[in-house]
Amino acid sequence: MLFAAKPGPLDQFTDVSGLKVGQAHDARVRTGVTVIVPDFPVAMAVDVRGGAPGTRDTEALDPSCLVEKVHGLVLAGGSVFGLAAADAVTLELSARGVGLPLGPKAVPVVPSAILFDLMNGGDKDWGCEPPYHRLAREALDSACGQVDHGAVGAGFGAMAGAAPGGLGSASLMLEDGTMVSAIVAVNSFGAVPDGALPAPGDIEFPKLGLVGSNTTIGAVATNIALDKAALKRVAMMAHDGFARAVKPIHTPYDGDTIFAISNGEKPVAGELAGALALLGAMAADCMELAIRRAVAKADG
């Protein structure tokens, strides 16, 4: 059976309704932040494949854990310093009354992943005040339905192998309204060739590898109602898009991480296993397209 998926209305991550994206960067520091804000709490899962990840609250997304819905997602540069971006988003969302109603303050759940852009140029001599709180607030304030691509947000200071990296997104939809989208910040150890990957056996190391000094991070989303366990499978399959676009991938030098989100809009039609196979395949295709767009826009 052939499923003919076409790009969504905008061919962007926000084609899955209820999701907004905000981005901010600092050209002097050469780094940035991308914030994903849902209009309402959403189900989320994560799959980490790289050998040197930097994340926050990913354990809470395990299907065995209590939290069922989350309130935001942050992708940032800056290595461990960039994890502070999620602090700022958490504080601001709480001030807006967004989060779990626990005690005197709303408690938002805001998972995060970072990439390592500390050696990609820019003035990183920020002392005890990294720019990530400020950039996160700016990104949150700019959140909308339009996604910019290239050297923006979390992808501003990124490198794909020895070439400029960046941020990209894409979407695919079926005739019945099933929608899948992807967003990604590409800062990979491996290169993203223009067109087909090198032949099997041709392996190029485009730059000196330092453990934890790279990482491609992103998210896929769907309008099909899935719980955390089902979304975990979609996130796992979405990593195929990484493998199609980047060579080598999932190395000890990378912290490759993909989140998966459901807005719960449409019920699963038919058998869950079949639906997940289709959604995961669409997610992988979306992720490959988003990676290639990120690098193409950053380079041009």
C-alpha positions in Angstrom: 0.0 0.0 0.0 1.4 3.4 -1.0 0.8 6.4 1.2 1.4 9.6 -0.7 2.4 12.3 1.7 2.8 15.9 0.6 4.2 19.0 2.4 1.8 20.7 4.8 0.4 24.2 4.2 3.6 25.9 5.4 6.0 23.0 5.1 7.1 23.9 8.6 7.0 22.5 12.1 4.0 24.6 13.1 1.8 22.9 10.5 0.9 20.7 13.5 -1.7 23.0 15.1 -1.3 24.4 18.5 2.5 24.7 18.4 4.4 28.0 18.2 8.1 28.5 17.8 10.2 31.4 19.1 13.9 32.1 18.2 16.6 34.4 19.4 20.4 34.7 18.9 23.4 36.7 19.9 25.7 37.4 16.9 28.6 38.6 19.1 28.5 35.4 21.2 27.5 33.3 18.2 24.8 31.2 19.8 21.1 31.1 20.2 17.9 29.6 21.6 14.8 28.0 20.0 11.6 27.7 22.2 8.6 25.5 21.3 5.5 26.6 23.1 2.2 24.6 22.8 -1.1 26.4 23.2 -2.1 23.7 25.7 -0.2 20.9 27.5 0.9 18.2 25.1 2.2 14.6 25.4 5.9 14.2 24.8 8.5 11.5 24.6 12.3 11.5 23.8 14.9 9.2 22.3 18.6 9.9 22.9 21.1 8.2 20.5 24.3 10.3 20.7 27.2 9.4 23.0 27.4 12.8 24.8 23.9 14.3 25.3 23.1 17.3 27.3 19.4 17.3 28.5 17.0 18.4 31.1 13.8 16.6 32.4 14.1 13.8 29.8 13.6 11.2 32.5 10.2 12.7 33.3 9.2 11.8 29.7 9.7 8.1 30.3 6.3 6.3 30.0 6.7 4.9 33.5 6.9 8.4 35.1 4.0 10.4 36.5 4.0 13.5 34.3 1.6 13.0 31.3 1.8 16.4 29.6 4.4 19.1 29.2 4.3 22.9 28.7 7.2 23.7 26.5 10.5 22.5 24.9 13.8 24.4 24.7 16.6 23.8 22.2 19.8 25.8 22.9 23.4 26.3 22.1 26.0 26.8 24.7 26.6 23.3 26.0 25.8 22.9 29.7 25.4 26.7 30.0 22.5 26.6 27.5 20.5 24.5 29.9 19.8 27.7 31.8 17.5 28.7 28.9 14.9 26.3 30.2 15.1 27.9 33.6 14.0 31.2 32.1 11.2 29.7 30.1 10.0 27.8 33.2 9.9 31.0 35.3 8.1 33.0 32.6 5.5 30.3 31.9 4.9 30.0 35.7 4.4 33.7 35.9 1.8 33.4 33.2 0.0 30.7 35.2 1.1 27.9 32.8 2.0 24.6 34.5 0.9 21.9 36.9 -1.3 23.4 39.7 0.9 22.4 42.6 0.8 24.7 45.6 1.1 28.5 45.4 2.7 28.6 41.9 2.1 26.9 38.6 4.9 24.4 37.9 5.7 24.1 34.2 7.4 21.0 32.8 9.9 22.2 30.2 12.3 19.6 28.9 15.4 20.8 27.1 18.4 19.7 25.0 21.6 21.6 24.2 24.3 21.5 21.5 28.0 22.3 21.8 28.8 25.5 19.9 31.5 26.8 22.3 34.3 26.2 19.8 32.5 27.6 16.7 33.6 31.2 17.1 32.1 34.2 18.9 32.9 35.8 22.2 32.2 33.2 24.9 33.9 35.3 27.6 30.6 35.9 29.4 31.9 35.5 33.0 29.2 34.5 35.4 26.3 35.8 33.2 25.8 33.5 30.1 23.3 35.0 27.7 20.8 32.1 27.8 18.3 33.5 30.2 18.0 36.6 28.1 17.9 34.8 24.8 15.2 32.4 26.1 13.0 35.2 27.2 13.4 36.9 23.8 12.6 33.6 22.0 9.6 33.0 24.2 8.3 36.6 23.5 8.7 36.0 19.8 6.9 32.7 19.6 4.6 32.5 16.6 3.4 30.2 13.8 6.3 31.1 11.5 9.6 29.2 11.6 12.7 30.8 10.2 15.4 28.6 8.8 19.2 28.6 8.6 21.5 30.5 11.0 18.8 31.3 13.6 17.9 30.3 17.1 19.6 27.2 18.5 21.3 26.7 15.1 22.9 30.2 14.9 26.4 29.0 15.9 26.1 25.5 14.7 28.4 23.6 12.3 27.5 20.5 10.2 30.9 18.8 9.9 33.2 21.5 8.6 30.3 23.5 7.0 27.8 25.9 8.5 25.0 24.2 10.4 21.6 25.7 11.3 18.0 25.2 12.1 15.4 23.7 9.8 11.9 22.4 9.8 9.5 20.5 7.4 6.1 18.8 7.4 4.2 16.1 5.6 0.5 15.3 5.5 -1.8 12.7 4.1 -5.1 13.1 2.4 -7.0 12.2 5.5 -5.4 15.1 7.4 -2.7 13.1 9.2 0.1 15.5 9.9 3.7 15.0 10.9 6.4 17.8 11.2 10.0 18.2 12.3 12.3 20.8 13.6 16.1 20.4 14.1 19.2 22.3 15.0 22.1 20.7 13.1 25.5 20.8 14.8 26.8 17.4 13.8 30.2 15.9 13.9 29.4 14.3 10.5 28.8 16.2 7.3 25.5 16.7 5.5 26.3 16.1 1.9 24.4 17.8 -0.8 22.3 15.0 -2.3 23.1 11.3 -1.6 25.3 10.2 1.2 28.8 8.9 0.3 29.0 5.3 -0.9 29.1 2.5 1.8 32.6 2.2 3.1 33.5 5.9 2.3 33.7 7.4 5.7 35.0 11.0 6.1 35.8 12.7 9.4 35.3 16.4 8.5 36.7 17.9 11.7 38.6 17.0 14.8 36.3 15.2 17.2 36.0 16.2 20.9 33.7 14.2 23.1 30.5 16.1 23.5 31.5 18.9 21.2 28.7 18.5 18.6 25.1 17.2 18.7 22.0 17.4 16.5 18.8 18.1 18.5 15.2 18.4 17.4 11.6 17.3 17.7 8.9 15.8 15.6 5.2 16.4 16.1 1.9 14.9 15.0 -1.8 15.7 15.2 -2.6 12.0 16.0 -3.4 11.3 19.6 -0.6 9.3 21.1 0.6 8.7 24.6 4.2 8.8 25.8 4.9 5.1 25.0 3.7 5.5 21.4 5.5 8.7 21.0 8.7 7.1 22.1 8.5 4.7 19.1 7.9 7.7 16.7 11.0 9.5 18.2 13.1 6.3 17.7 12.0 6.0 14.1 12.7 9.6 13.4 16.4 9.0 14.1 16.4 7.3 10.7 16.2 10.8 9.2 19.4 11.7 11.0 21.1 8.6 9.5 19.9 9.4 6.0 21.2 13.0 6.1 24.4 12.9 8.2 27.4 10.7 8.0 28.7 9.6 10.4 25.9 10.0 13.0 25.3 9.0 16.6 29.0 9.1 17.3 30.7 9.4 20.8 31.2 13.1 19.8 27.5 13.8 19.4 24.5 14.0 21.8 21.8 13.4 19.2 18.4 13.7 20.7 14.8 13.8 19.3 11.7 14.7 21.1 8.2 13.6 19.9 5.0 15.6 20.5 1.3 14.9 20.0 -1.3 17.6 20.1 -4.0 14.9 20.5 -6.2 16.4 17.7 -7.1 13.2 15.8 -7.7 9.7 17.2 -5.7 6.8 15.9 -7.5 5.1 13.0 -7.2 1.4 13.0 -4.5 -0.7 14.6 -2.0 1.3 16.7 1.1 -0.7 15.5 0.3 0.2 11.9 -0.4 3.8 12.7 3.0 4.1 14.5 4.8 2.5 11.6 3.4 5.1 9.2 3.9 8.0 11.6 7.4 7.0 12.3 8.3 6.7 8.6 6.8 10.1 8.0 8.8 11.5 11.0 12.0 10.1 9.6 11.3 11.7 6.2 10.4 15.0 7.8 13.6 15.0 9.9 15.8 14.3 6.8 14.1 17.2 4.9 14.5 19.5 7.9 18.2 18.7 8.3 18.9 19.3 4.6 16.9 22.6 4.7 18.8 23.7 7.8 22.2 23.3 6.2 21.1 24.7 2.8 19.6 27.8 4.3 22.6 28.4 6.6 25.0 28.1 3.7 23.1 30.4 1.4 
